[in-house]
Structure formats: C-alpha cells, structure tokens
Amino acid sequence: MYDAEISRSNPGCFLFLIDQSGSMSDPFGGSDSISKSHGVADTINKLLANLVLKCTKDDGIRDYFEVGVIGYGNPQVATAFSGVFAAQELIKVEALGNNPLRIEERMQQFPGEGGGTVERPVKFPIWFEPVANNATPMCKAISYAKTILERWTVEHADSYPPIAINITDGDSTDGNPIPCAMDLYRLGTNNGNVLFFNIHISSQKAIPILYPDTDAQLPDQLGKSLFEMSSMLPEPMMQAAQKEGYNVLAQSRGFGFNADLVSLIKFIDIGTRVGNLR
C-alpha cells in the first residue's frame, strides 16, 4: 500500500485545511516579526512552488498532482485560492504553475565566496494569502474536505491516496472533530486510505512534539484530540522523517504539536513527500 506510481493518468492529490481564525494573527513561536497566518501562507506558497518545480520536465509542467486549499474561520469555510482559481476546489499543477496570483521579490541568504552568506533577491510566487478572522469551524472544514476527496477518490481509484494536512492553532469551535476525521480517512483508493495529518502551531517558544506514537507526552486535550485524528505515517514517510533525524516508530502519526515555523516547514516537506513519479 501507498506505493502507487504517480503519473498524468493517475495523479496524486494534496488538500490543505488552514485555520484562518482571529488567533492566527498572533506571533509565530514567540517571534515579533511574523504572524502565524503569514508564516503558514509563506510555507504553503513555498511548497506549491517546489511542487511545480518537481513536476517540471523538458516538455513543460506535467499534471502529476491536483492541489486544494480550504480556509476556515473567515467567517465561513471555503476554498482559499483567489484570482483565476477563486472558488475552485482542486487545481491541476500545470495550471497552478502558469497562473500565480502575483510574483514578489524576496531577499534570500546564499553562501558567500569567501565564507559567510550574502543576501540576494529571488522570485517568490504567491497563490495563497494570509487571513486571520473569526472562529475555528474545524468540523465543517473536515466535512468539506471529505466531500471534495470523496469525488476525487471515485474518479482516481488507482491513484496514490490523497494527503490532507490540517494546520491549526486552537480548538474546534463547532464541535468534536474526531468523528469527522474518521469519516475522512475511511475514504481511499485501491492503494490505501486517505492520509490525514494535523499540525498545531504555537505562539510560544515551546519544544515541538513531532511524529509521536502515543499521546502520553501531549499536555492537553487539544493535543490528544489532534493526535487521535491523525493517520499513521506510511513507510516512505517514516523513512524520510528518520533521515531528518526524527525518532519515528511503527505507530508514529503524522502529527505535530507546538510547532514553530521551522518545524512546520519540515513537517509539510515530509508529509508531502511521495515517490514513484513517472
């Protein structure tokens, strides 16, 4: 299971559920320079840019994936893309690569010739904007994800199972999300069930807990609930996490608690790492 080749005829699917509640305007991990909403937006945009590069071959961008972003808390649950992709639930990667909302110029550190680093401008495409407003309707967001992926799995029965990643900083305000999550990851293709991962991002400078195999170290009910909602890592992702130095065991789940920006970036990278592209 979780070993299907990804191709244009059998693409993969990533779906991100992004908490856009008012508390996402708080600083990320104790930082004074960036809010949680801006940190998450930058991470998702960087992931999308890397995904486009991964799918770019000599003949152009190949549609190896479809990608969606659901925002919840602003004040409704809806697709979070704007511009030409407004209201579209899943976007093929070729269309995504050819139609960013805009391209910004960002400064990035590079190794210097005589040691140290130098700062140079780089192009940074934007597809997803930061938002922080209202409550946290997580149940409704997960149910919406189920509706999207239910159709997708029927249409792509032989594909690698979809990967859904929920990024939040707090409790659901519209009920217990665990039953909704169970309904979501009961969906699947012939290659396995939907993978549903969760990451809690923090305003505090706390030690992150990543890929736990038990909820014993989690400090509160929020963490325990998000842990219970999360799928176990399939073997290729376990190996990727181990290569990054994480102590990942057979029962480890795709879950992170008290994540800072660096942990979020690494989690997203490992959680979206699939092989067998052709």
C-alpha positions as CSV (number, residue, x, y, z in Angstrom):
1,M,0.0,0.0,0.0
2,Y,1.0,3.6,-0.6
3,D,3.3,2.6,-3.4
4,A,1.3,3.5,-6.5
5,E,3.2,5.3,-9.3
6,I,2.1,8.9,-9.8
7,S,1.6,9.9,-13.4
8,R,-0.6,12.2,-15.5
9,S,-3.1,9.4,-15.9
10,N,-3.0,8.5,-12.2
11,P,-2.2,11.8,-10.4
12,G,-1.8,12.4,-6.7
13,C,-3.7,14.9,-4.6
14,F,-2.8,17.3,-1.8
15,L,-5.5,19.1,0.2
16,F,-4.6,21.7,2.9
17,L,-7.0,22.8,5.6
18,I,-5.9,26.1,7.0
19,D,-7.1,27.7,10.2
20,Q,-7.9,31.3,9.5
21,S,-9.4,32.2,12.9
22,G,-8.6,35.5,14.6
23,S,-5.8,34.0,16.8
24,M,-3.8,33.3,13.6
25,S,-2.8,37.0,13.8
26,D,-0.7,36.2,16.9
27,P,3.1,35.9,16.6
28,F,4.5,32.6,15.4
29,G,6.5,30.8,18.0
30,G,7.3,33.9,20.1
31,S,8.5,35.8,17.1
32,D,7.9,39.5,16.8
33,S,8.5,39.6,13.1
34,I,5.9,37.2,11.6
35,S,2.3,36.2,12.5
36,K,1.1,32.6,12.3
37,S,-1.1,33.4,9.3
38,H,1.8,34.9,7.4
39,G,4.1,32.1,8.3
40,V,1.6,29.4,7.2
41,A,0.9,31.3,3.9
42,D,4.6,31.6,3.1
43,T,5.1,27.9,3.8
44,I,2.2,26.8,1.6
45,N,3.3,29.1,-1.2
46,K,6.9,27.7,-1.0
47,L,5.5,24.2,-1.1
48,L,3.4,25.0,-4.2
49,A,6.4,26.5,-5.9
50,N,8.5,23.4,-5.1
51,L,5.7,21.1,-6.3
52,V,5.6,23.0,-9.6
53,L,9.4,22.6,-10.0
54,K,9.2,18.9,-9.1
55,C,6.6,18.4,-11.9
56,T,8.6,20.4,-14.5
57,K,10.2,18.4,-17.2
58,D,11.7,19.2,-20.6
59,D,8.2,19.3,-22.2
60,G,6.8,21.6,-19.5
61,I,4.8,21.2,-16.3
62,R,3.3,17.8,-16.0
63,D,0.0,17.3,-14.2
64,Y,1.3,14.8,-11.6
65,F,-0.8,16.4,-8.8
66,E,-4.0,18.3,-8.0
67,V,-3.9,20.7,-5.1
68,G,-6.5,22.4,-3.0
69,V,-6.5,24.8,0.0
70,I,-9.5,25.1,2.3
71,G,-9.6,28.1,4.7
72,Y,-11.8,28.0,7.7
73,G,-12.8,30.9,10.0
74,N,-13.1,33.9,7.6
75,P,-16.0,33.7,8.6
76,Q,-17.1,30.7,6.5
77,V,-15.4,27.5,5.2
78,A,-14.4,27.9,1.6
79,T,-11.6,27.4,-0.9
80,A,-8.8,29.8,-0.1
81,F,-7.3,30.4,-3.6
82,S,-8.2,33.7,-5.3
83,G,-7.7,35.3,-8.7
84,V,-8.3,32.9,-11.6
85,F,-8.7,30.0,-9.1
86,A,-11.4,31.6,-6.9
87,A,-14.0,29.0,-5.8
88,Q,-12.1,26.1,-7.5
89,E,-11.6,23.2,-5.1
90,L,-8.7,21.3,-6.7
91,I,-6.2,22.8,-9.2
92,K,-4.0,20.9,-11.6
93,V,-0.4,21.6,-11.0
94,E,0.3,22.9,-14.6
95,A,-2.5,25.5,-14.3
96,L,-1.2,26.4,-10.8
97,G,2.4,26.9,-12.1
98,N,1.3,29.1,-15.0
99,N,-1.1,31.3,-13.0
100,P,0.3,32.6,-9.7
101,L,-1.7,35.4,-8.1
102,R,1.4,37.5,-8.3
103,I,5.2,37.2,-8.0
104,E,7.0,39.0,-5.2
105,E,10.7,39.7,-4.8
106,R,12.1,38.3,-1.6
107,M,15.6,38.5,-0.1
108,Q,17.3,35.2,0.5
109,Q,20.6,34.2,2.1
110,F,23.2,32.3,-0.1
111,P,26.7,31.0,0.7
112,G,29.4,33.7,0.0
113,E,32.5,33.0,-2.0
114,G,34.8,33.8,0.9
115,G,32.6,32.2,3.6
116,G,29.6,33.6,5.4
117,T,26.5,34.5,3.5
118,V,25.3,37.1,1.0
119,E,21.7,38.3,0.5
120,R,20.2,38.2,-3.0
121,P,16.7,38.8,-4.4
122,V,14.7,35.8,-5.6
123,K,11.3,35.5,-7.2
124,F,8.6,34.2,-4.8
125,P,5.2,33.3,-6.4
126,I,2.1,33.8,-4.4
127,W,-1.1,31.7,-4.7
128,F,-2.4,31.8,-1.1
129,E,-2.9,35.0,1.1
130,P,-2.7,35.2,4.9
131,V,-6.0,35.6,6.6
132,A,-6.9,35.8,10.4
133,N,-10.5,36.4,11.4
134,N,-13.4,34.9,13.3
135,A,-13.8,31.4,14.9
136,T,-12.4,27.9,14.2
137,P,-15.1,25.8,12.4
138,M,-12.8,22.7,12.1
139,C,-15.6,20.2,11.8
140,K,-17.1,22.0,8.9
141,A,-13.7,22.2,7.2
142,I,-13.1,18.5,7.6
143,S,-16.5,17.6,6.3
144,Y,-15.9,19.9,3.3
145,A,-12.6,18.1,2.7
146,K,-14.5,14.8,2.8
147,T,-16.9,16.0,0.1
148,I,-14.0,17.0,-2.2
149,L,-12.0,13.9,-1.7
150,E,-14.9,11.5,-1.9
151,R,-15.4,12.7,-5.5
152,W,-11.7,12.6,-6.2
153,T,-11.2,9.0,-4.9
154,V,-14.0,7.7,-7.1
155,E,-12.5,9.4,-10.2
156,H,-9.0,8.2,-9.4
157,A,-9.5,4.7,-7.9
158,D,-6.0,3.5,-8.9
159,S,-4.1,6.6,-7.7
160,Y,-1.9,7.2,-4.7
161,P,-4.3,8.1,-1.9
162,P,-4.9,11.8,-1.2
163,I,-3.0,13.5,1.5
164,A,-4.9,16.1,3.6
165,I,-3.0,18.3,6.1
166,N,-4.8,20.4,8.7
167,I,-2.9,23.3,10.2
168,T,-4.4,24.9,13.3
169,D,-3.6,26.9,16.4
170,G,-6.6,26.0,18.6
171,D,-9.7,24.1,19.4
172,S,-12.5,23.5,17.1
173,T,-15.4,25.9,17.8
174,D,-18.1,23.8,16.1
175,G,-18.0,20.5,17.9
176,N,-15.8,17.4,18.2
177,P,-13.8,17.0,15.0
178,I,-12.7,13.4,15.7
179,P,-15.8,11.7,14.1
180,C,-15.5,14.0,11.0
181,A,-11.8,13.0,10.7
182,M,-12.7,9.3,10.9
183,D,-15.2,9.8,8.1
184,L,-12.5,11.5,6.1
185,Y,-9.8,8.8,6.4
186,R,-12.2,6.0,5.7
187,L,-12.1,7.2,2.1
188,G,-9.4,5.8,-0.1
189,T,-8.2,4.4,-3.4
190,N,-7.1,0.9,-4.3
191,N,-3.7,1.9,-2.9
192,G,-4.8,2.8,0.6
193,N,-6.9,5.1,2.7
194,V,-6.7,8.9,2.7
195,L,-3.8,10.2,4.8
196,F,-5.0,12.9,7.2
197,F,-2.2,14.7,9.1
198,N,-2.5,17.5,11.7
199,I,-0.1,20.1,13.0
200,H,-0.7,22.5,15.9
201,I,1.2,25.7,15.6
202,S,2.1,27.7,18.6
203,S,2.5,31.3,19.8
204,Q,5.0,30.2,22.4
205,K,8.7,29.2,22.3
206,A,7.9,25.7,23.2
207,I,9.6,22.4,22.3
208,P,7.7,20.8,19.4
209,I,6.5,17.3,19.7
210,L,6.6,15.7,16.2
211,Y,5.5,12.3,14.9
212,P,4.6,10.8,18.3
213,D,3.5,7.2,18.6
214,T,1.4,7.8,21.7
215,D,-0.4,10.8,23.3
216,A,1.3,10.3,26.7
217,Q,3.5,13.4,26.3
218,L,0.8,15.7,25.0
219,P,-0.1,18.3,27.6
220,D,-3.8,18.9,26.9
221,Q,-7.0,17.6,25.4
222,L,-6.4,19.6,22.2
223,G,-3.2,17.8,21.5
224,K,-4.7,14.4,22.3
225,S,-7.6,15.0,20.0
226,L,-5.4,16.1,17.1
227,F,-3.2,13.0,17.7
228,E,-6.2,10.7,17.6
229,M,-7.4,12.4,14.3
230,S,-4.0,11.8,12.6
231,S,-3.1,8.9,10.3
232,M,-0.1,6.8,10.9
233,L,2.9,7.5,8.7
234,P,3.3,5.1,5.7
235,E,6.7,3.5,5.3
236,P,8.2,6.0,2.8
237,M,7.3,9.0,5.0
238,M,8.7,7.1,8.1
239,Q,12.0,6.7,6.3
240,A,12.0,10.4,5.2
241,A,11.4,11.5,8.8
242,Q,14.2,9.2,10.1
243,K,16.6,10.7,7.6
244,E,15.8,14.1,9.0
245,G,16.8,12.8,12.5
246,Y,13.3,12.2,14.0
247,N,12.8,9.1,16.2
248,V,9.9,7.7,14.2
249,L,8.4,4.3,15.2
250,A,6.0,1.9,13.6
251,Q,3.0,3.6,15.3
252,S,4.1,7.2,14.7
253,R,1.4,9.5,13.4
254,G,1.5,12.4,11.0
255,F,1.1,14.9,13.8
256,G,3.0,17.8,15.3
257,F,2.3,19.8,18.5
258,N,3.6,23.3,19.4
259,A,5.3,23.6,16.1
260,D,7.4,26.6,15.3
261,L,8.0,27.9,11.8
262,V,11.0,25.7,11.1
263,S,9.1,22.6,12.4
264,L,6.1,23.5,10.2
265,I,8.3,23.7,7.1
266,K,9.9,20.3,7.8
267,F,6.6,18.7,8.6
268,I,5.0,19.9,5.4
269,D,8.0,18.7,3.4
270,I,8.0,15.2,4.9
271,G,4.2,15.0,4.9
272,T,4.0,15.7,1.2
273,R,7.0,13.5,0.2
274,V,5.8,10.8,-2.2
275,G,7.9,8.9,-4.8
276,N,7.3,7.0,-7.9
277,L,6.7,9.9,-10.3
278,R,6.8,9.0,-13.9
